[in-house]
Amino acid sequence: MHERESQLSHGSTDAGQPLDQPHPDEVAASMRGGFQPTSPFPHTYEAPSPRPDGGREVTTGPVPGDPAIGRWQHRLEDGRVQCDLCPRGCKLRDGQRGFCFVRSNHNGVIMLDTYGRSSGFALDPVEKKPLNHWHPGTAILSFGTAGCNSGCRFCQNWDISRSRIWDTYAVDAQPDDIVYAAKGCGASSVAFTYNDSIVFAEYAIDTAHACRDHGIGTVAVTAGYMSACARPEFYRYMDAANIDLKGFTEDFYWHDTGTHLADVLATIDYAVNGTDTWVELTTLLIPGHNDDDGTLHAECAWLREHCGRDVPLHFSAFHPDYRMRDVPPTPKERLLHARRIALQEGLHYVYTGNVSDRDGGTTYCPSCGARLIERDWYDITGYRLTADGTCPDCGAIIPGVWDEHPGTLGGMHVPVDIRRYTGR
């Protein structure tokens, strides 16, 4: 999933007027060659009323204390309300939705319209997030909602991230329901994933808080495109995160994701150096777009200097999808080459994903080269770490969050009917 200097990033966007950044659905219908900053598409939209799913109408005022009230917003002098969750800073009049399509102005208050609404739940191996240094092999209850604040032309989960709320709405599930479900299905943690966890931050934070009260771990999967003011509360409740570093040039970020590199790097820097969250990073390699040697060297050098050598980096294979169906899949050799570059730049833990590559799935000791965790896709076939997370051969400490024995879920993906755990 994983996936920012112009007015869009550091200024705010006026609703109902020509914008620097069009909505991705309108872009997709009008062109194939990337985002064009001069496009006149409106940034916000009148919400239909009533909604097909029978849920909250955009004209219904918020109830005081409603957890769906957006936590990052402020009122402007002209009566609009600005959403401060991400760098877009959408300025919304009553009844308008932001770029993500899941935050709207309800009688002067921005609300998260997907609070308590899921696009589906499943048990996954934690390696699928991907996280290779955090409770290996364990089962994680994964879910998402709808919408996204990025506009990636290559989105691998576009049916969820680009959907309208009612297209993917499955069933209500409040934070306590999710805790109960995790316990009931044997998951030791919960992942906010499938679409970017940032767009449903209030829902994710409340769920994470409930999980922490019951000893259940929490994982955010995100592209990292969020405002500085939202980072502290969000990451305070996340035990681990996988953040997409989608590329390493502003041109790629703007034209292929509609966001900005600098904002993502700031989030990565904050999460790695300013929180207790365990962080791993993912770069989806897209042939001809973000995979040239110079860019890869620059990315890995930046990570080494700003995040250290021990933050795991995953290079993942692209498959043609959404608005990049004309781009070929990433050759396996290109992933192996990127991994070699990262190791040459001094990164200690570099993995490959979406391809069969046992070497690229193995955790090696950077001190003596011993094989510590061997993987075949998501199956752990060898585990030699000591209980305190050290190499048994040389005693080197391997950064991560480890268990004495790995979990045994393997590569299974098990759908979970959350309705079994709601309405108690």
C-alpha positions in Angstrom: 0.0 0.0 0.0 2.4 2.1 0.3 2.9 5.0 -1.5 5.2 15.6 -1.0 7.2 23.2 -3.2 3.9 24.4 -4.3 0.8 26.0 -2.9 -0.7 22.5 -2.4 1.9 21.3 0.1 2.5 24.4 2.2 -0.5 26.5 1.5 -4.1 25.8 1.7 -6.5 24.9 -1.1 -9.6 27.0 -1.7 -12.7 24.9 -2.2 -14.9 25.6 -5.2 -12.2 27.5 -7.2 -9.6 26.4 -9.7 -6.9 24.4 -7.9 -3.3 23.4 -8.3 -4.3 19.8 -7.4 -7.3 18.1 -9.1 -9.2 15.2 -7.5 -7.8 11.9 -8.8 -11.1 10.6 -10.1 -11.4 13.6 -12.4 -7.8 13.4 -13.5 -8.2 9.7 -14.3 -11.2 10.5 -16.5 -9.4 13.3 -18.4 -5.9 12.3 -19.0 -3.2 9.6 -18.7 0.0 11.6 -18.5 0.1 12.5 -14.8 -1.2 15.4 -12.7 -1.2 18.8 -14.2 -0.9 21.7 -11.7 -2.9 24.0 -14.0 -6.0 21.7 -14.2 -9.2 23.6 -13.2 -11.0 20.7 -11.6 -12.7 21.6 -8.3 -11.2 20.3 -5.2 -14.4 19.6 -3.2 -17.8 18.3 -4.0 -21.3 18.6 -2.9 -22.2 15.5 -0.9 -25.3 13.6 -2.0 -28.2 13.6 0.5 -29.5 11.2 1.6 -26.7 8.8 1.2 -27.4 5.4 -0.4 -26.2 3.6 2.8 -28.6 5.4 5.0 -25.8 6.9 7.1 -25.1 10.4 8.3 -26.2 13.1 5.8 -23.8 16.0 5.2 -26.4 18.5 6.3 -26.8 16.8 9.7 -25.0 18.7 12.5 -22.5 16.9 14.7 -23.5 15.7 18.1 -21.2 17.1 20.8 -18.6 14.5 21.8 -19.1 12.6 18.6 -15.8 10.7 18.1 -16.1 11.3 14.3 -15.5 15.0 14.7 -12.2 15.8 13.0 -9.5 16.6 15.5 -7.4 18.8 13.2 -9.4 21.8 11.8 -10.0 25.5 12.3 -12.5 28.0 11.1 -11.6 30.7 8.6 -12.9 34.3 8.6 -15.1 33.7 5.6 -17.0 30.9 7.3 -15.2 27.9 5.7 -13.5 25.3 7.8 -9.9 24.2 7.0 -8.9 20.6 7.5 -5.4 20.4 9.0 -4.9 16.7 9.0 -2.7 16.7 5.9 -0.7 19.2 3.9 -3.6 19.8 1.4 -5.4 22.0 3.9 -8.7 21.6 2.2 -11.0 24.6 2.9 -14.6 23.4 3.0 -17.9 25.2 2.9 -20.9 23.4 4.4 -21.7 20.3 2.5 -18.4 20.0 0.8 -15.9 17.1 1.0 -12.2 17.2 0.9 -9.8 15.6 -1.6 -9.9 12.3 0.4 -13.7 12.3 -0.1 -14.2 11.0 3.5 -14.0 14.3 5.4 -16.7 16.8 5.0 -18.1 20.0 6.5 -21.3 19.2 8.5 -22.8 22.5 9.5 -19.4 24.1 10.2 -17.6 21.1 11.6 -15.4 18.7 9.7 -16.4 15.1 10.3 -14.8 11.8 9.4 -17.6 10.1 7.6 -15.9 6.6 7.8 -15.6 6.5 11.5 -16.7 3.1 12.6 -17.1 1.8 9.1 -14.9 -0.8 7.5 -14.2 -2.1 4.0 -13.5 -5.5 5.5 -11.4 -7.4 8.0 -8.9 -10.3 7.6 -6.2 -12.1 9.5 -2.9 -11.6 7.8 0.7 -12.5 8.6 2.4 -9.4 10.0 5.1 -9.8 7.2 2.4 -8.8 4.7 2.2 -5.2 6.0 5.3 -5.6 5.5 7.0 -5.8 8.9 9.9 -8.3 9.2 11.3 -7.1 12.5 8.2 -6.9 14.6 6.7 -10.1 16.1 7.6 -12.3 13.1 5.0 -14.8 12.0 2.2 -13.6 14.2 -1.4 -13.0 13.1 -2.6 -9.5 12.7 -6.2 -8.4 12.3 -6.2 -6.0 9.3 -8.8 -3.6 8.2 -9.3 -0.4 6.3 -12.1 2.1 5.4 -12.4 4.1 2.2 -10.7 7.1 0.6 -7.1 8.4 0.4 -5.4 11.7 0.5 -2.9 10.7 -2.1 -3.7 10.4 -5.8 -1.3 7.7 -6.9 -1.7 6.7 -10.6 -0.3 3.3 -9.7 -2.4 2.5 -6.7 -2.4 -1.2 -6.0 -5.5 -0.9 -3.8 -7.4 1.6 -5.9 -10.8 -0.2 -5.5 -10.7 0.8 -1.8 -8.6 4.0 -1.8 -10.5 5.6 -4.7 -14.0 4.4 -3.7 -16.8 6.4 -2.4 -17.8 5.7 1.2 -20.9 3.6 0.3 -19.1 1.6 -2.4 -16.9 -0.2 0.2 -18.9 0.1 3.3 -19.2 -3.3 4.9 -20.4 -3.1 8.5 -20.2 -0.9 11.6 -17.3 -1.8 13.9 -16.5 0.4 16.9 -13.1 0.3 18.6 -14.2 -2.0 21.3 -15.7 -4.4 18.7 -12.3 -4.6 17.0 -10.5 -5.4 20.3 -13.0 -8.1 20.9 -12.6 -9.5 17.4 -8.8 -9.5 17.7 -9.0 -11.5 20.9 -11.6 -13.8 19.4 -9.7 -14.7 16.3 -6.3 -15.1 17.9 -4.6 -11.9 16.6 -2.0 -10.4 18.8 -2.2 -7.0 16.9 -4.4 -4.9 14.7 -3.3 -3.2 11.5 -4.9 -0.1 10.0 -4.3 -0.8 6.3 -5.7 -1.4 2.8 -6.3 2.3 2.4 -4.1 4.9 4.1 -4.6 4.9 7.9 -4.0 8.7 8.0 -7.4 9.4 6.4 -9.2 7.6 9.2 -6.8 8.9 11.9 -9.5 9.5 14.6 -10.9 6.0 14.1 -7.4 4.5 14.1 -6.3 6.4 17.2 -9.4 5.4 19.2 -9.0 1.8 18.1 -5.3 1.8 19.0 -6.1 3.3 22.4 -8.6 0.5 23.1 -6.1 -2.1 21.9 -3.4 -0.8 24.1 -5.7 -1.1 27.1 -6.0 -4.8 26.3 -2.4 -5.6 25.4 -3.0 -5.8 21.7 -0.4 -4.2 19.4 -1.2 -1.7 16.7 0.3 -1.1 13.3 -0.2 1.8 10.9 0.3 1.4 7.1 0.6 4.8 5.5 2.1 6.9 2.8 3.2 9.5 5.5 1.5 12.5 3.9 0.3 14.2 7.0 0.7 17.5 8.8 3.2 18.1 11.5 0.4 19.0 14.0 -1.3 15.6 13.5 1.8 13.4 13.8 2.3 13.4 17.6 -1.2 12.1 18.5 -1.2 9.6 15.7 2.1 8.0 16.4 1.7 8.1 20.1 -0.7 5.2 19.8 1.0 3.2 17.1 3.4 0.4 18.2 4.7 -0.1 14.6 4.3 1.5 11.2 5.2 0.7 7.7 5.6 4.0 5.8 5.7 4.2 2.0 8.7 6.1 0.5 7.2 5.9 -3.0 10.2 7.5 -4.7 12.9 10.0 -4.1 12.3 12.9 -6.5 9.8 15.7 -6.2 8.9 15.3 -9.9 7.8 11.7 -9.3 5.9 12.5 -6.2 4.0 15.4 -7.9 3.3 13.8 -11.2 2.5 10.2 -10.1 1.1 10.7 -6.6 -0.2 14.3 -6.5 1.7 14.8 -3.2 5.2 16.1 -2.2 8.3 14.4 -1.2 9.4 16.8 1.5 6.3 16.2 3.6 6.8 12.4 3.5 10.4 12.7 4.5 9.4 14.9 7.4 7.0 12.2 8.6 9.6 9.5 8.2 12.1 11.5 10.1 9.6 12.2 12.9 8.4 8.6 13.2 11.9 7.2 13.3 13.7 9.7 15.4 10.9 11.3 17.5 8.7 8.4 18.6 8.8 5.0 20.2 7.1 3.5 17.1 8.9 0.7 15.4 9.2 1.8 11.7 9.9 0.0 8.5 9.8 1.5 5.0 8.6 0.3 1.6 9.4 1.5 -1.9 7.3 0.1 -4.7 9.7 0.0 -7.7 7.9 1.1 -10.9 10.0 0.5 -14.1 11.1 3.8 -15.7 9.5 6.0 -13.0 11.4 5.7 -9.7 13.9 2.9 -10.2 17.0 4.5 -11.8 20.3 3.9 -10.0 20.9 7.6 -9.1 17.5 7.9 -7.4 18.0 4.6 -5.5 21.5 5.7 -4.3 20.1 9.1 -3.2 17.2 7.5 -1.3 19.4 5.0 0.5 22.0 7.6 1.4 19.3 9.8 2.8 17.9 7.0 4.9 21.4 6.1 6.2 22.1 9.7 7.2 18.7 10.6 8.6 17.3 7.3 9.9 20.4 5.2 10.5 21.4 1.9 9.0 19.0 -0.3 10.9 15.6 0.8 9.7 14.4 -2.1 7.4 13.7 -1.2 3.8 11.5 -3.2 1.6 11.6 -3.0 -2.2 8.3 -4.2 -3.6 7.4 -5.3 -7.2 4.9 -3.2 -9.1 2.1 -4.8 -11.1 0.1 -2.9 -13.7 -3.0 -1.4 -12.1 -5.3 1.6 -11.9 -4.0 4.3 -14.3 -0.6 2.6 -15.0 -1.8 -0.5 -16.8 0.5 0.3 -19.6 3.6 0.0 -17.4 5.2 -3.4 -17.3 5.6 -5.4 -14.0 8.9 -4.9 -12.1 11.4 -7.5 -13.2 12.8 -9.6 -10.4 16.3 -8.6 -11.3 15.5 -5.0 -10.8 14.5 -5.6 -7.2 17.6 -7.6 -6.6 19.7 -4.8 -8.1 17.9 -2.2 -5.9 18.7 -4.4 -2.9 22.3 -4.5 -3.8 22.5 -0.7 -4.1 20.9 -0.3 -0.6 23.4 -2.8 0.9 26.2 -0.9 -0.9 25.0 2.3 0.7 25.3 0.7 4.1 21.8 -0.2 5.0 21.7 -3.4 7.1 18.3 -4.8 6.5 17.0 -4.7 3.0 14.2 -7.0 1.7 12.3 -7.7 -1.5 8.6 -8.2 -1.8 5.9 -9.4 -4.3 8.4 -11.9 -5.8 9.8 -15.3 -4.9 13.3 -14.4 -3.4 14.4 -16.4 -0.4 17.6 -14.4 -0.1 15.7 -11.1 -0.2 13.3 -12.4 2.5 16.1 -13.5 4.9 17.2 -11.5 7.9 21.0 -11.6 8.1 23.2 -10.5 11.0 25.1 -7.4 9.7 28.0 -8.3 11.9 28.8 -11.9 11.0 26.5 -12.6 8.1 24.6 -15.4 9.9 21.1 -16.3 8.6 18.8 -15.4 11.5 15.3 -15.5 10.0 14.7 -17.4 6.8 11.4 -16.8 4.9 9.7 -18.4 1.9 7.2 -15.7 1.0 5.4 -15.2 4.3 6.3 -18.6 5.8 9.2 -18.6 8.3 11.4 -21.6 7.5 14.2 -20.8 10.0 14.5 -18.8 13.2 17.7 -18.5 15.1 17.3 -15.3 17.0 17.8 -15.6 20.8 15.0 -14.6 23.1 16.5 -11.2 23.6 16.9 -10.5 19.9 20.6 -11.2 19.4 22.6 -13.2 16.9 23.5 -16.6 18.5 26.8 -16.7 16.6 28.3 -13.3 17.5 26.0 -11.8 20.0 25.1 -8.7 17.9 21.9 -7.0 18.8 19.3 -7.1 16.0 17.0 -4.1 16.2 13.3 -5.0 16.3 10.6 -6.3 18.5 11.1 -10.0 18.9 9.4 -13.0 20.5 11.1 -16.1 21.8 9.5 -18.1 19.1 7.9 -16.9 15.8 4.3 -17.1 15.1 2.9 -19.9 12.8 0.3 -18.2 10.7 2.4 -18.5 7.6 1.0 -17.1 4.3 -2.7 -17.5 5.2 -5.1 -14.7 4.5 -8.3 -15.4 6.5 -11.4 -13.2 6.0 -13.0 -12.2 9.3 -16.7 -11.6 9.7 -16.7 -8.7 12.1 -20.4 -9.0 12.7 -19.7 -12.0 14.9 -18.0 -9.6 17.3 -20.3 -6.5 17.2 -23.5 -5.6 19.0 -22.7 -7.4 22.2 
